[in-house]
């Protein structure tokens, strides 16, 4: 169970980082 929780947290963190980087990239492009 612990491993699954860690995987979920990692995936969520990666998704958040991806969204932030994408938002910054779009803002910088314009």
Protein Blocks (a to p, Z undefined) as FASTA:
>chain_A
ZZmmmmmmmmmmmmmmmmmmmmmmmmmmZZ
